[in-house]
C-alpha cells in the first residue's frame, strides 16, 4: 500500500484542552480504518505544523478520503505521498 504523510494544524478555537484533542485522535484513527487506510505513526511537532501523521492507503482515493476525515474534524492538513529513503535511492540509481 502507498504511504502518505499529513502535516496537520490544530486551530486553537476548536479544542478546549489537550484531553479533548486526545479523544479526537481516537475517533480519527477509527475513521482512517473505515477509509481503507491504516495509521502508521503520529507525532506532535514544533514549528509551522502541530502534528505529523503517516498512514498507508490502499489507493489515492482512500488517501483523499483519509485527508478529508482529518479536515472534517476541524484540522487543517496538507497531505502528500511519501517514499521510504531506501526506495528513493533505488529510483535515483536507475536514472
Secondary structure, DSSP 8 states (H G I E B T S, - for coil): -EEEEEEEEE-GGG-SSHHHHHHHHHHHHHHHHHTTEEEEEEEE-SSS-SEEEEEEESSHHHHHHHHHHHHHTTEEEEEEEE--HHHHHHHHHT-
